[in-house]
Amino acid sequence: MTRDISRMPGRALRVPALVVAAALFLSGCAAAPSGDVSAPEATQSPAAAAETTPAAPSEAATPAPETQPPSGAGGVEVMPEGIEPTAVSIPAIDVEDTLIDLGIAADGRMEVPVDFDEIGWFTGGGKPGGRGPTVIAAHVDGLAGPAAFFRLDELAQGDVVAVTDAAGGVTNYEVTEVVTVEKADFPTARVFGAVPGDELRLITCGGYFDRDVGHYDKNVVVFATAVS
């Protein structure tokens, strides 16, 4: 990785190590076909490139924040836990697919989809219907060309993202903002930090693929808020 964000600003979701590992994943948005996430040779194609992810820091180094939902005292609304998402539909960019789980590998690195057309839900984050954000990520391209989130940067304010949960319910999220940011300026706390309501983040790589360093120079992030 070229950027050390092991000290996350702001309030993290659930276990800090999971959020850090997820953020570290963002420096490289394409995985080797075998699922190996070791550093590639500079001669590999953009789609085959993936960088070494440093191990997430221990909980002793990054104290766990308070992650319990509001108690309801004083009229504060208590958000439900939410239900695990199983599928996502984004009509504006012709995306509709089931979701795989993205957790943390044995070596402490963020799991990434092996198939470039797969879309993953970060299990260390939120769930639809509960406190957010729910974080969904996918590749921008693959060995054969465009991948699942190739057109993510085409989304605009007002577009709708529908997320289906394990109980068969559907939560509609309205896009509020789409940003393309330099990796060095990635808004980690804003993307992964806990929020009081039901929100969604969609993430992929963008910009220019720099063969000298082996990854794209930007990230595309979509922010959305539940409307139903």
Helices and strands as residue ranges (DSSP letters): H 16-25, G 46-48, G 73-75, E 85-90, G 91-93, E 95-102, E 119-122, E 134-138, E 141-142, E 145-146, G 152-154, E 160-165, E 170-182, G 183-185, H 188-192, E 199-210, E 215-226
